């Protein structure tokens, strides 16, 4: 993005001399980009979180973009529509309110397990994260303060709830009626889902910025943070935003994964989560082992608790409530049985339970621990 922005600024600053390279693509009164001229290719970049475009001559673009995508953007756009991805994406994230409730616990698990932003002791780390949530929640909801700072530092380009909307919107300078309808739904319903992604990134940003300020004060012999200059604060803020973006950067990904993403929605997002987890395990094997043991202990403890809930019929037969939950749900969620019952759709009495979605990267740990705990407890 920085390289594209620098080239765009160069072209915009002297259009007469730089006209042989390209031109700034204007925006219409309706806020849509004009179609790119024949013989030019679109170069996108973001400034203060807002997408901008420059038309580069094809011969220049061929050298600037050293690697062509497997599927050109225009073709990819229509593939998404033809294969239902254009509808599936907003239904899965952007306008699906349940996304927020599933995404937030996964983000928390991912940040605490596969980053070094918080304590290695997961209960302590959870408290620290909660404290950061408390300090950023107002700015995240109102889109002010720390949120605006993150926008200026490039922190708003990588949210699942909005990413494909921004990529698809107004392709070729026009929108279909379907796109307009989806955009309207995004703007209303997508706010909650985007907020669920914003708050964790702002929390991580705040935690890292606090560390950077403290370190700068110590290294430069200052008395307190108020003595840090505005220019230095700006640079520290950029570093903190980069750190927050680093744990899940949806702009990254190889040519293959981004191409497959056109057929399988959010394939690239899953690959990025796996990439971050794999890199963390490789670079911090001992720390991950320590965290992994804690994750397994928690999963095993929950399973042991859930197995204490059972029903007994008139003949003395015991039915464990945990067994009534499908294996698929248990594999993909942390289950917490509650001391309440209800009638299901079949009129049968079942115990109520909470489901907390598991982040995919730790399921191999939790599932192993849960199965081992079941075997041990059932033998007693």
Backbone torsions as a table, in degrees:
resi	resn	phi	psi	omega
1	UNK	NA	-43.1	-179.2
2	UNK	-62.4	-40.2	180.0
3	UNK	-67.2	-44.1	178.6
4	UNK	-62.5	-40.2	-179.6
5	UNK	-66.7	-40.1	179.6
6	UNK	-62.8	-43.1	178.4
7	UNK	-65.3	-41.6	179.4
8	UNK	-63.2	-42.2	178.9
9	UNK	-64.6	-35.7	177.9
10	UNK	-64.1	-43.6	179.4
11	UNK	-66.7	-42.6	-177.5
12	UNK	-69.4	-31.3	-175.8
13	UNK	-72.8	-26.3	-179.0
14	UNK	-145.6	72.3	-175.1
15	UNK	-60.9	-27.0	-178.9
16	UNK	-69.2	-47.2	-178.2
17	UNK	-78.6	-30.6	-176.0
18	UNK	-95.7	7.3	-178.4
19	UNK	-62.2	-22.5	178.5
20	UNK	-73.4	-18.7	178.8
21	UNK	-88.1	-46.1	-176.4
22	UNK	175.1	-166.4	-178.6
23	UNK	-151.1	158.5	177.8
24	UNK	-78.4	126.2	179.5
25	UNK	-78.3	117.0	-177.6
26	UNK	-73.2	160.9	178.6
27	UNK	-109.9	137.6	-179.5
28	UNK	-75.6	172.8	178.0
29	UNK	-62.3	-25.8	178.7
30	UNK	-82.8	3.1	178.3
31	UNK	80.6	19.9	-179.8
32	UNK	-108.6	150.5	178.7
33	UNK	-79.2	139.8	173.9
34	UNK	-67.4	152.1	176.8
35	UNK	-60.9	146.0	179.8
36	UNK	-71.0	144.8	-179.4
37	UNK	-67.9	155.6	177.7
38	UNK	-64.5	135.2	-178.8
39	UNK	90.9	3.4	-179.9
40	UNK	-123.7	154.4	175.8
41	UNK	-118.7	150.6	-177.6
42	UNK	-81.3	131.2	173.4
43	UNK	-115.7	118.0	-177.9
44	UNK	-100.2	146.7	171.6
45	UNK	-154.0	167.2	-177.7
46	UNK	-122.3	138.4	178.7
47	UNK	-133.4	119.1	-175.0
48	UNK	54.0	37.7	177.6
49	UNK	79.0	1.6	-177.7
50	UNK	-106.7	131.9	180.0
51	UNK	-73.5	137.2	174.2
52	UNK	-132.6	159.6	-175.8
53	UNK	-136.7	148.1	175.3
54	UNK	-130.2	142.0	174.6
55	UNK	-93.5	116.8	179.0
56	UNK	-101.8	138.8	175.4
57	UNK	-58.8	142.2	-173.4
58	UNK	-55.0	-39.9	-178.6
59	UNK	-68.0	-32.4	176.8
60	UNK	-73.4	-42.5	-179.5
61	UNK	-60.6	-35.1	-178.9
62	UNK	-61.8	-34.1	178.3
63	UNK	-85.6	-33.9	-177.5
64	UNK	-70.3	-46.1	176.8
65	UNK	-93.6	92.7	-171.3
66	UNK	-71.7	-14.2	-177.8
67	UNK	-132.4	117.7	179.9
68	UNK	-77.7	143.7	173.7
69	UNK	-69.5	155.3	178.1
70	UNK	-66.2	-32.3	-179.9
71	UNK	-125.8	120.4	-179.6
72	UNK	-61.6	152.2	-172.4
73	UNK	-60.9	-40.6	179.9
74	UNK	-62.5	-43.1	178.1
75	UNK	-65.0	-42.7	-179.5
76	UNK	-60.7	-37.9	179.5
77	UNK	-58.8	-45.6	-177.8
78	UNK	-77.2	-26.9	173.8
79	UNK	-64.2	-42.0	178.8
80	UNK	-60.3	-39.0	178.9
81	UNK	-71.3	-47.1	-176.3
82	UNK	-63.8	-34.4	-177.9
83	UNK	-96.1	8.1	175.8
84	UNK	86.0	-1.7	-179.0
85	UNK	-63.6	-30.8	-179.2
86	UNK	-63.4	-31.5	177.4
87	UNK	-89.2	-40.3	-175.6
88	UNK	-63.3	-39.6	-178.2
89	UNK	-59.6	-55.1	179.6
90	UNK	-64.1	-32.1	178.8
91	UNK	-70.7	-28.2	-179.4
92	UNK	-83.7	-31.6	-175.8
93	UNK	-132.5	-67.8	-168.0
94	UNK	-52.2	-49.5	-176.2
95	UNK	-114.4	14.4	177.0
96	UNK	-100.4	104.7	-174.7
97	UNK	-60.0	-31.1	-179.0
98	UNK	-64.3	-19.7	178.3
99	UNK	-56.5	-40.5	-178.0
100	UNK	-61.4	-41.5	-177.4
101	UNK	-73.9	-25.3	177.0
102	UNK	-87.7	-35.6	-175.0
103	UNK	-71.6	-40.9	-175.0
104	UNK	-60.2	-50.7	178.7
105	UNK	-63.3	-32.4	177.0
106	UNK	-67.3	-41.9	176.9
107	UNK	-59.6	-43.1	-179.7
108	UNK	-61.5	-47.6	-180.0
109	UNK	-61.0	-42.2	-178.2
110	UNK	-64.5	-46.0	-178.2
111	UNK	-65.4	-43.2	-176.8
112	UNK	-73.2	-30.7	-175.0
113	UNK	-91.7	-36.6	-170.2
114	UNK	-119.1	21.3	172.0
115	UNK	-136.6	165.6	-179.2
116	UNK	-105.9	24.1	-177.1
117	UNK	-74.7	-26.3	-174.4
118	UNK	-126.1	176.4	-176.6
119	UNK	-58.3	151.3	176.4
120	UNK	-72.9	-20.7	175.9
121	UNK	-84.0	107.9	-170.3
122	UNK	-58.6	-37.9	176.3
123	UNK	-62.3	-40.0	177.5
124	UNK	-66.6	-42.6	180.0
125	UNK	-60.6	-38.2	179.9
126	UNK	-65.0	-39.6	177.2
127	UNK	-65.5	-42.9	179.1
128	UNK	-60.9	-44.2	179.2
129	UNK	-63.5	-40.3	177.8
130	UNK	-61.9	-38.2	177.4
131	UNK	-64.4	-40.7	178.0
132	UNK	-66.8	-39.3	176.0
133	UNK	-57.3	-43.8	-178.6
134	UNK	-59.6	-35.5	-175.5
135	UNK	-85.8	-14.0	-178.6
136	UNK	-116.2	-9.9	-171.5
137	UNK	-59.7	-39.2	-179.2
138	UNK	-64.2	-45.4	179.2
139	UNK	-66.0	-35.8	-179.6
140	UNK	-66.8	-43.1	-178.1
141	UNK	-72.5	-41.0	-176.2
142	UNK	-88.9	-7.0	-179.4
143	UNK	59.4	46.5	-179.6
144	UNK	-129.5	179.7	171.5
145	UNK	53.1	-115.7	-176.5
146	UNK	-62.3	-30.2	176.3
147	UNK	-64.8	-46.1	179.6
148	UNK	-63.9	-37.5	176.9
149	UNK	-60.8	-42.8	-178.8
150	UNK	-66.9	-32.4	177.2
151	UNK	-63.2	-46.9	-179.3
152	UNK	-62.5	-24.9	-177.9
153	UNK	-98.6	12.2	175.6
154	UNK	82.9	26.5	-175.4
155	UNK	-93.4	10.3	-175.4
156	UNK	-115.8	13.6	-174.1
157	UNK	-96.2	2.2	-165.8
158	UNK	-129.6	36.1	179.4
159	UNK	-99.5	132.2	-179.5
160	UNK	-59.8	-38.1	-174.7
161	UNK	-65.4	-18.5	-176.1
162	UNK	-126.2	-14.9	-168.9
163	UNK	-56.5	-51.8	-176.4
164	UNK	-72.4	-26.1	175.5
165	UNK	-63.9	-43.3	-179.1
166	UNK	-68.3	-35.3	-178.7
167	UNK	-71.9	-40.9	-174.1
168	UNK	-84.5	-23.3	-170.8
169	UNK	-63.6	123.8	173.5
170	UNK	66.9	29.0	177.6
171	UNK	-60.2	135.7	-175.3
172	UNK	65.8	17.7	175.1
173	UNK	81.7	13.3	178.8
174	UNK	-145.2	162.5	177.1
175	UNK	-126.9	141.8	173.8
176	UNK	-79.9	166.8	177.6
177	UNK	-63.3	-35.1	178.0
178	UNK	-63.8	-42.7	178.8
179	UNK	-61.7	-40.6	179.9
180	UNK	-62.8	-41.3	178.8
181	UNK	-65.0	-43.2	178.8
182	UNK	-65.0	-39.6	177.8
183	UNK	-59.4	-42.4	-179.5
184	UNK	-63.1	-41.9	178.6
185	UNK	-66.3	-40.8	177.6
186	UNK	-56.4	-49.0	-173.9
187	UNK	-62.6	-33.3	-178.7
188	UNK	-87.1	-56.4	-174.3
189	UNK	-83.9	-26.5	-177.3
190	UNK	-71.3	-14.2	-177.4
191	UNK	-59.4	-46.6	-178.4
192	UNK	-64.3	-44.0	-178.9
193	UNK	-64.9	-41.6	178.2
194	UNK	-64.9	-37.7	178.5
195	UNK	-61.6	-36.4	179.6
196	UNK	-63.5	-28.2	176.2
197	UNK	-85.1	-35.5	-177.4
198	UNK	-63.1	-44.4	-169.8
199	UNK	-64.3	-38.2	-179.8
200	UNK	-69.7	-39.2	178.1
201	UNK	-65.8	-40.7	178.1
202	UNK	-67.2	-35.2	178.0
203	UNK	-64.4	-45.0	178.6
204	UNK	-64.4	-41.3	178.5
205	UNK	-59.8	-45.4	-179.2
206	UNK	-63.5	-43.6	-178.9
207	UNK	-61.8	-45.2	-178.0
208	UNK	-71.6	-36.6	178.7
209	UNK	-64.2	-38.4	177.2
210	UNK	-61.9	-42.1	178.2
211	UNK	-64.4	-42.9	-179.0
212	UNK	-64.1	-41.6	179.1
213	UNK	-63.7	-45.4	-179.6
214	UNK	-61.2	-43.4	-179.9
215	UNK	-65.7	-39.2	-179.9
216	UNK	-65.4	-41.2	178.3
217	UNK	-61.2	-44.0	-179.7
218	UNK	-67.1	-42.7	-176.0
219	UNK	-70.4	-27.5	-175.4
220	UNK	-108.7	10.4	175.1
221	UNK	63.9	31.0	178.3
222	UNK	-85.6	159.6	-179.5
223	UNK	-81.9	-38.2	179.9
224	UNK	-157.3	177.5	-175.3
225	UNK	-69.1	-21.7	-178.9
226	UNK	-65.2	-17.3	-179.5
227	UNK	-86.5	-4.8	178.6
228	UNK	-74.4	131.3	-177.2
229	UNK	-70.7	160.9	-178.8
230	UNK	-62.8	-38.8	-179.8
231	UNK	-64.7	-40.8	179.2
232	UNK	-67.5	-41.8	178.0
233	UNK	-59.4	-38.0	179.4
234	UNK	-63.7	-43.3	179.4
235	UNK	-67.6	-39.8	177.8
236	UNK	-64.3	-37.6	178.2
237	UNK	-63.0	-40.4	178.4
238	UNK	-62.7	-42.0	179.2
239	UNK	-64.2	-40.7	-179.8
240	UNK	-66.0	-40.4	178.4
241	UNK	-65.5	-40.5	177.3
242	UNK	-61.2	-40.7	178.9
243	UNK	-62.8	-42.0	-179.9
244	UNK	-66.3	-35.1	-179.3
245	UNK	-76.6	-25.7	-172.8
246	UNK	-64.5	-34.2	-174.0
247	UNK	-72.3	-16.6	174.9
248	UNK	-161.3	86.4	-175.9
249	UNK	-104.7	102.0	-175.9
250	UNK	-75.2	-6.4	177.8
251	UNK	-79.5	-17.9	-179.6
252	UNK	-84.4	173.0	-179.5
253	UNK	132.6	148.5	-179.9
254	UNK	-78.8	173.3	180.0
255	UNK	-59.7	-43.5	-176.9
256	UNK	-65.9	-49.5	-176.7
257	UNK	-64.2	-36.8	178.6
258	UNK	-71.1	-29.7	177.3
259	UNK	-72.6	-44.6	178.5
260	UNK	-61.8	-30.7	-179.5
261	UNK	-58.5	-23.5	177.0
262	UNK	-70.7	-26.4	-179.6
263	UNK	-97.0	-38.1	-178.9
264	UNK	-116.6	100.0	-176.8
265	UNK	-53.9	132.8	176.4
266	UNK	67.5	19.9	173.2
267	UNK	-61.8	-44.5	-178.9
268	UNK	-65.4	-35.9	177.9
269	UNK	-61.8	-41.8	177.7
270	UNK	-65.2	-38.1	178.5
271	UNK	-65.5	-36.7	179.2
272	UNK	-68.7	-37.4	176.5
273	UNK	-63.4	-42.2	178.0
274	UNK	-65.0	-40.2	-179.7
275	UNK	-60.8	-47.0	-179.7
276	UNK	-62.4	-44.7	-179.3
277	UNK	-63.8	-45.0	-178.6
278	UNK	-63.8	-42.5	178.9
279	UNK	-64.1	-39.7	-179.1
280	UNK	-65.9	-44.0	179.6
281	UNK	-62.5	-40.3	-179.6
282	UNK	-66.0	-42.1	-175.1
283	UNK	-86.0	-21.9	-176.8
284	UNK	-133.7	59.2	-174.6
285	UNK	-60.8	-40.4	-178.4
286	UNK	-69.5	-42.9	179.2
287	UNK	-64.3	-42.0	179.3
288	UNK	-64.8	-39.2	177.9
289	UNK	-59.4	-43.1	179.4
290	UNK	-63.3	-44.5	178.9
291	UNK	-68.4	-39.3	-179.1
292	UNK	-61.2	-39.1	177.3
293	UNK	-61.9	-40.6	178.6
294	UNK	-65.8	-41.1	178.2
295	UNK	-62.1	-44.0	-179.9
296	UNK	-66.4	-38.0	178.9
297	UNK	-64.4	-40.9	178.9
298	UNK	-64.8	-46.4	-179.7
299	UNK	-62.6	-41.6	178.5
300	UNK	-66.4	-39.3	178.4
301	UNK	-63.6	-41.6	178.3
302	UNK	-63.6	-42.5	179.6
303	UNK	-63.7	-43.0	178.4
304	UNK	-60.5	-41.1	178.0
305	UNK	-64.4	-46.7	-177.2
306	UNK	-62.2	-31.5	-178.8
307	UNK	-74.1	-8.3	178.4
308	UNK	-80.7	-12.2	-179.5
309	UNK	-93.6	122.8	-179.8
310	UNK	-151.8	164.4	176.7
311	UNK	-120.8	147.8	179.3
312	UNK	-124.7	127.9	-179.2
313	UNK	-86.3	-175.6	-175.8
314	UNK	-64.9	-26.7	-179.1
315	UNK	-88.6	3.2	179.0
316	UNK	86.2	7.0	177.3
317	UNK	-75.8	136.0	-177.4
318	UNK	-102.3	131.4	177.9
319	UNK	-120.7	114.3	-178.6
320	UNK	-78.4	125.3	-176.2
321	UNK	-61.3	-33.0	-178.1
322	UNK	-62.7	-29.8	-178.4
323	UNK	-70.9	-18.1	-178.2
324	UNK	-79.0	-11.8	179.1
325	UNK	-88.2	135.5	-175.0
326	UNK	-64.6	144.7	178.6
327	UNK	-56.4	-35.3	-179.9
328	UNK	-61.2	-45.4	179.9
329	UNK	-65.0	-39.8	-179.5
330	UNK	-69.0	-33.2	178.3
331	UNK	-67.3	-34.7	-172.1
332	UNK	-101.8	-2.2	-177.7
333	UNK	-142.6	149.1	166.4
334	UNK	-78.3	130.7	-178.0
335	UNK	-108.3	133.1	174.9
336	UNK	-128.1	107.5	179.3
337	UNK	-72.3	143.7	-176.2
338	UNK	-112.5	156.7	-179.6
339	UNK	-80.8	38.6	180.0
340	UNK	-133.7	150.0	177.2
341	UNK	-124.5	163.2	178.7
342	UNK	-155.5	166.9	175.6
343	UNK	-90.4	132.4	176.8
344	UNK	-84.6	-172.4	-176.9
345	UNK	-64.8	-22.5	179.9
346	UNK	-91.0	1.7	-179.8
347	UNK	83.5	7.2	-179.8
348	UNK	-89.0	150.0	177.8
349	UNK	-81.7	127.9	177.7
350	UNK	-135.8	153.4	179.6
351	UNK	-81.6	136.0	178.8
352	UNK	-74.5	152.3	179.7
353	UNK	-151.0	157.9	174.0
354	UNK	-96.7	144.7	175.5
355	UNK	-119.0	122.9	175.7
356	UNK	-115.2	111.1	-176.4
357	UNK	-57.4	138.1	177.4
358	UNK	-91.0	141.6	171.1
359	UNK	-71.5	139.5	-172.0
360	UNK	-58.6	-31.9	-173.0
361	UNK	-69.0	-16.6	-179.0
362	UNK	-110.6	2.8	-175.9
363	UNK	-64.3	-31.8	179.6
364	UNK	-64.7	-30.0	177.3
365	UNK	-77.0	-49.5	-175.8
366	UNK	-66.2	-41.3	-178.2
367	UNK	-65.9	-39.7	177.1
368	UNK	-62.9	-45.5	-178.5
369	UNK	-65.1	-41.6	-179.2
370	UNK	-65.1	-42.7	-179.7
371	UNK	-67.7	-40.1	178.4
372	UNK	-64.0	-42.7	179.9
373	UNK	-63.7	-41.3	178.5
374	UNK	-59.4	-45.1	-179.0
375	UNK	-62.0	-42.6	-178.4
376	UNK	-67.4	-47.4	-176.3
377	UNK	-66.5	-41.1	-176.8
378	UNK	-68.7	-22.7	179.2
379	UNK	-76.6	-20.5	-177.3
380	UNK	-74.5	NA	NA
